[in-house]
Amino acid sequence: MRSMSSERFQELLLNATGETLYMVLLAALFHGRR
């Protein structure tokens, strides 16, 4: 049970980091265009 919840937490964390990275990339692109 514990490992399952841990796996789910890791997945959520990975998704969150991925979204953040995507946002940072977009921001960098916008800055570069300026």
mmJSON file of the N, C-alpha and C atoms, coordinates in Angstrom:
{"data_MODEL":{"atom_site":{
"group_PDB":["ATOM","ATOM","ATOM","ATOM","ATOM","ATOM","ATOM","ATOM","ATOM","ATOM","ATOM","ATOM","ATOM","ATOM","ATOM","ATOM","ATOM","ATOM","ATOM","ATOM","ATOM","ATOM","ATOM","ATOM","ATOM","ATOM","ATOM","ATOM","ATOM","ATOM","ATOM","ATOM","ATOM","ATOM","ATOM","ATOM","ATOM","ATOM","ATOM","ATOM","ATOM","ATOM","ATOM","ATOM","ATOM","ATOM","ATOM","ATOM","ATOM","ATOM","ATOM","ATOM","ATOM","ATOM","ATOM","ATOM","ATOM","ATOM","ATOM","ATOM","ATOM","ATOM","ATOM","ATOM","ATOM","ATOM","ATOM","ATOM","ATOM","ATOM","ATOM","ATOM","ATOM","ATOM","ATOM","ATOM","ATOM","ATOM","ATOM","ATOM","ATOM","ATOM","ATOM","ATOM","ATOM","ATOM","ATOM","ATOM","ATOM","ATOM","ATOM","ATOM","ATOM","ATOM","ATOM","ATOM","ATOM","ATOM","ATOM","ATOM","ATOM","ATOM"],
"id":[1,2,3,4,5,6,7,8,9,10,11,12,13,14,15,16,17,18,19,20,21,22,23,24,25,26,27,28,29,30,31,32,33,34,35,36,37,38,39,40,41,42,43,44,45,46,47,48,49,50,51,52,53,54,55,56,57,58,59,60,61,62,63,64,65,66,67,68,69,70,71,72,73,74,75,76,77,78,79,80,81,82,83,84,85,86,87,88,89,90,91,92,93,94,95,96,97,98,99,100,101,102],
"type_symbol":["N","C","C","N","C","C","N","C","C","N","C","C","N","C","C","N","C","C","N","C","C","N","C","C","N","C","C","N","C","C","N","C","C","N","C","C","N","C","C","N","C","C","N","C","C","N","C","C","N","C","C","N","C","C","N","C","C","N","C","C","N","C","C","N","C","C","N","C","C","N","C","C","N","C","C","N","C","C","N","C","C","N","C","C","N","C","C","N","C","C","N","C","C","N","C","C","N","C","C","N","C","C"],
"label_atom_id":["N","CA","C","N","CA","C","N","CA","C","N","CA","C","N","CA","C","N","CA","C","N","CA","C","N","CA","C","N","CA","C","N","CA","C","N","CA","C","N","CA","C","N","CA","C","N","CA","C","N","CA","C","N","CA","C","N","CA","C","N","CA","C","N","CA","C","N","CA","C","N","CA","C","N","CA","C","N","CA","C","N","CA","C","N","CA","C","N","CA","C","N","CA","C","N","CA","C","N","CA","C","N","CA","C","N","CA","C","N","CA","C","N","CA","C","N","CA","C"],
"label_alt_id":[null,null,null,null,null,null,null,null,null,null,null,null,null,null,null,null,null,null,null,null,null,null,null,null,null,null,null,null,null,null,null,null,null,null,null,null,null,null,null,null,null,null,null,null,null,null,null,null,null,null,null,null,null,null,null,null,null,null,null,null,null,null,null,null,null,null,null,null,null,null,null,null,null,null,null,null,null,null,null,null,null,null,null,null,null,null,null,null,null,null,null,null,null,null,null,null,null,null,null,null,null,null],
"label_comp_id":["MET","MET","MET","ARG","ARG","ARG","SER","SER","SER","MET","MET","MET","SER","SER","SER","SER","SER","SER","GLU","GLU","GLU","ARG","ARG","ARG","PHE","PHE","PHE","GLN","GLN","GLN","GLU","GLU","GLU","LEU","LEU","LEU","LEU","LEU","LEU","LEU","LEU","LEU","ASN","ASN","ASN","ALA","ALA","ALA","THR","THR","THR","GLY","GLY","GLY","GLU","GLU","GLU","THR","THR","THR","LEU","LEU","LEU","TYR","TYR","TYR","MET","MET","MET","VAL","VAL","VAL","LEU","LEU","LEU","LEU","LEU","LEU","ALA","ALA","ALA","ALA","ALA","ALA","LEU","LEU","LEU","PHE","PHE","PHE","HIS","HIS","HIS","GLY","GLY","GLY","ARG","ARG","ARG","ARG","ARG","ARG"],
"label_asym_id":["A","A","A","A","A","A","A","A","A","A","A","A","A","A","A","A","A","A","A","A","A","A","A","A","A","A","A","A","A","A","A","A","A","A","A","A","A","A","A","A","A","A","A","A","A","A","A","A","A","A","A","A","A","A","A","A","A","A","A","A","A","A","A","A","A","A","A","A","A","A","A","A","A","A","A","A","A","A","A","A","A","A","A","A","A","A","A","A","A","A","A","A","A","A","A","A","A","A","A","A","A","A"],
"label_entity_id":["1","1","1","1","1","1","1","1","1","1","1","1","1","1","1","1","1","1","1","1","1","1","1","1","1","1","1","1","1","1","1","1","1","1","1","1","1","1","1","1","1","1","1","1","1","1","1","1","1","1","1","1","1","1","1","1","1","1","1","1","1","1","1","1","1","1","1","1","1","1","1","1","1","1","1","1","1","1","1","1","1","1","1","1","1","1","1","1","1","1","1","1","1","1","1","1","1","1","1","1","1","1"],
"label_seq_id":[1,1,1,2,2,2,3,3,3,4,4,4,5,5,5,6,6,6,7,7,7,8,8,8,9,9,9,10,10,10,11,11,11,12,12,12,13,13,13,14,14,14,15,15,15,16,16,16,17,17,17,18,18,18,19,19,19,20,20,20,21,21,21,22,22,22,23,23,23,24,24,24,25,25,25,26,26,26,27,27,27,28,28,28,29,29,29,30,30,30,31,31,31,32,32,32,33,33,33,34,34,34],
"pdbx_PDB_ins_code":[null,null,null,null,null,null,null,null,null,null,null,null,null,null,null,null,null,null,null,null,null,null,null,null,null,null,null,null,null,null,null,null,null,null,null,null,null,null,null,null,null,null,null,null,null,null,null,null,null,null,null,null,null,null,null,null,null,null,null,null,null,null,null,null,null,null,null,null,null,null,null,null,null,null,null,null,null,null,null,null,null,null,null,null,null,null,null,null,null,null,null,null,null,null,null,null,null,null,null,null,null,null],
"Cartn_x":[0.851,0.0,0.884,1.89,2.739,3.468,4.042,4.788,3.865,2.618,1.678,1.482,1.187,0.966,2.243,3.386,4.664,4.83,4.489,4.608,3.719,2.493,1.546,2.096,2.677,3.244,4.37,5.224,6.337,5.808,4.745,4.165,3.659,2.967,2.432,3.573,4.626,5.772,6.392,6.543,7.126,6.276,4.971,4.07,4.223,4.292,4.425,5.735,6.826,8.117,8.08,7.44,7.339,6.595,5.492,4.714,5.543,6.251,7.08,8.152,8.803,9.851,9.274,8.081,7.432,7.18,6.682,6.395,7.687,8.741,10.031,10.515,10.366,10.799,10.029,8.722,7.892,8.348,8.574,9.007,10.336,11.258,12.566,12.389,11.502,11.253,10.745,9.782,9.23,10.317,11.18,12.255,13.219,13.502,14.433,13.865,12.549,11.944,12.062,12.008,12.121,13.533],
"Cartn_y":[-1.207,0.0,1.254,1.198,2.389,2.655,1.603,1.759,2.294,1.846,2.296,3.807,4.284,5.72,6.489,5.912,6.563,6.687,5.613,5.65,6.746,6.804,7.809,9.208,9.389,10.693,11.061,10.072,10.341,10.752,10.067,10.386,11.828,12.195,13.558,14.568,14.259,15.168,15.319,14.186,14.221,15.097,14.929,15.721,17.206,17.522,18.919,19.504,18.752,19.255,19.445,18.516,18.616,19.874,20.143,21.346,22.594,22.62,23.782,23.989,22.891,22.987,23.559,23.084,23.561,25.065,25.503,26.934,27.746,27.262,27.967,28.057,26.96,26.945,27.986,28.046,29.023,30.439,30.693,32.025,32.379,31.42,31.665,31.994,31.281,31.534,32.96,33.355,34.709,35.75,35.496,36.449,36.541,35.393,35.374,36.148,36.063,36.775,38.281,38.715,40.164,40.589],
"Cartn_z":[0.0,0.0,0.0,0.844,0.957,-0.377,-0.941,-2.201,-3.301,-3.313,-4.34,-4.238,-3.032,-2.852,-3.215,-2.859,-3.166,-4.677,-5.391,-6.855,-7.417,-6.91,-7.41,-7.122,-5.932,-5.567,-6.528,-6.821,-7.745,-9.113,-9.553,-10.862,-10.863,-9.788,-9.692,-9.709,-8.961,-8.892,-10.277,-10.983,-12.328,-13.238,-13.176,-14.016,-13.688,-12.394,-11.968,-12.502,-12.36,-12.844,-14.355,-15.048,-16.5,-16.897,-16.205,-16.53,-16.266,-15.134,-14.792,-15.858,-16.245,-17.264,-18.554,-18.922,-20.143,-20.054,-18.898,-18.716,-18.819,-18.175,-18.227,-19.666,-20.402,-21.8,-22.597,-22.389,-23.104,-22.758,-21.482,-21.047,-21.709,-21.742,-22.356,-23.834,-24.5,-25.923,-26.118,-25.285,-25.41,-25.176,-24.189,-23.888,-25.068,-25.68,-26.81,-27.994,-28.193,-29.338,-29.143,-27.903,-27.655,-28.015],
"occupancy":[1.0,1.0,1.0,1.0,1.0,1.0,1.0,1.0,1.0,1.0,1.0,1.0,1.0,1.0,1.0,1.0,1.0,1.0,1.0,1.0,1.0,1.0,1.0,1.0,1.0,1.0,1.0,1.0,1.0,1.0,1.0,1.0,1.0,1.0,1.0,1.0,1.0,1.0,1.0,1.0,1.0,1.0,1.0,1.0,1.0,1.0,1.0,1.0,1.0,1.0,1.0,1.0,1.0,1.0,1.0,1.0,1.0,1.0,1.0,1.0,1.0,1.0,1.0,1.0,1.0,1.0,1.0,1.0,1.0,1.0,1.0,1.0,1.0,1.0,1.0,1.0,1.0,1.0,1.0,1.0,1.0,1.0,1.0,1.0,1.0,1.0,1.0,1.0,1.0,1.0,1.0,1.0,1.0,1.0,1.0,1.0,1.0,1.0,1.0,1.0,1.0,1.0],
"B_iso_or_equiv":[0.0,0.0,0.0,0.0,0.0,0.0,0.0,0.0,0.0,0.0,0.0,0.0,0.0,0.0,0.0,0.0,0.0,0.0,0.0,0.0,0.0,0.0,0.0,0.0,0.0,0.0,0.0,0.0,0.0,0.0,0.0,0.0,0.0,0.0,0.0,0.0,0.0,0.0,0.0,0.0,0.0,0.0,0.0,0.0,0.0,0.0,0.0,0.0,0.0,0.0,0.0,0.0,0.0,0.0,0.0,0.0,0.0,0.0,0.0,0.0,0.0,0.0,0.0,0.0,0.0,0.0,0.0,0.0,0.0,0.0,0.0,0.0,0.0,0.0,0.0,0.0,0.0,0.0,0.0,0.0,0.0,0.0,0.0,0.0,0.0,0.0,0.0,0.0,0.0,0.0,0.0,0.0,0.0,0.0,0.0,0.0,0.0,0.0,0.0,0.0,0.0,0.0],
"pdbx_formal_charge":[null,null,null,null,null,null,null,null,null,null,null,null,null,null,null,null,null,null,null,null,null,null,null,null,null,null,null,null,null,null,null,null,null,null,null,null,null,null,null,null,null,null,null,null,null,null,null,null,null,null,null,null,null,null,null,null,null,null,null,null,null,null,null,null,null,null,null,null,null,null,null,null,null,null,null,null,null,null,null,null,null,null,null,null,null,null,null,null,null,null,null,null,null,null,null,null,null,null,null,null,null,null],
"auth_seq_id":[1,1,1,2,2,2,3,3,3,4,4,4,5,5,5,6,6,6,7,7,7,8,8,8,9,9,9,10,10,10,11,11,11,12,12,12,13,13,13,14,14,14,15,15,15,16,16,16,17,17,17,18,18,18,19,19,19,20,20,20,21,21,21,22,22,22,23,23,23,24,24,24,25,25,25,26,26,26,27,27,27,28,28,28,29,29,29,30,30,30,31,31,31,32,32,32,33,33,33,34,34,34],
"auth_comp_id":["MET","MET","MET","ARG","ARG","ARG","SER","SER","SER","MET","MET","MET","SER","SER","SER","SER","SER","SER","GLU","GLU","GLU","ARG","ARG","ARG","PHE","PHE","PHE","GLN","GLN","GLN","GLU","GLU","GLU","LEU","LEU","LEU","LEU","LEU","LEU","LEU","LEU","LEU","ASN","ASN","ASN","ALA","ALA","ALA","THR","THR","THR","GLY","GLY","GLY","GLU","GLU","GLU","THR","THR","THR","LEU","LEU","LEU","TYR","TYR","TYR","MET","MET","MET","VAL","VAL","VAL","LEU","LEU","LEU","LEU","LEU","LEU","ALA","ALA","ALA","ALA","ALA","ALA","LEU","LEU","LEU","PHE","PHE","PHE","HIS","HIS","HIS","GLY","GLY","GLY","ARG","ARG","ARG","ARG","ARG","ARG"],
"auth_asym_id":["A","A","A","A","A","A","A","A","A","A","A","A","A","A","A","A","A","A","A","A","A","A","A","A","A","A","A","A","A","A","A","A","A","A","A","A","A","A","A","A","A","A","A","A","A","A","A","A","A","A","A","A","A","A","A","A","A","A","A","A","A","A","A","A","A","A","A","A","A","A","A","A","A","A","A","A","A","A","A","A","A","A","A","A","A","A","A","A","A","A","A","A","A","A","A","A","A","A","A","A","A","A"],
"auth_atom_id":["N","CA","C","N","CA","C","N","CA","C","N","CA","C","N","CA","C","N","CA","C","N","CA","C","N","CA","C","N","CA","C","N","CA","C","N","CA","C","N","CA","C","N","CA","C","N","CA","C","N","CA","C","N","CA","C","N","CA","C","N","CA","C","N","CA","C","N","CA","C","N","CA","C","N","CA","C","N","CA","C","N","CA","C","N","CA","C","N","CA","C","N","CA","C","N","CA","C","N","CA","C","N","CA","C","N","CA","C","N","CA","C","N","CA","C","N","CA","C"],
"pdbx_PDB_model_num":[1,1,1,1,1,1,1,1,1,1,1,1,1,1,1,1,1,1,1,1,1,1,1,1,1,1,1,1,1,1,1,1,1,1,1,1,1,1,1,1,1,1,1,1,1,1,1,1,1,1,1,1,1,1,1,1,1,1,1,1,1,1,1,1,1,1,1,1,1,1,1,1,1,1,1,1,1,1,1,1,1,1,1,1,1,1,1,1,1,1,1,1,1,1,1,1,1,1,1,1,1,1]
}}}
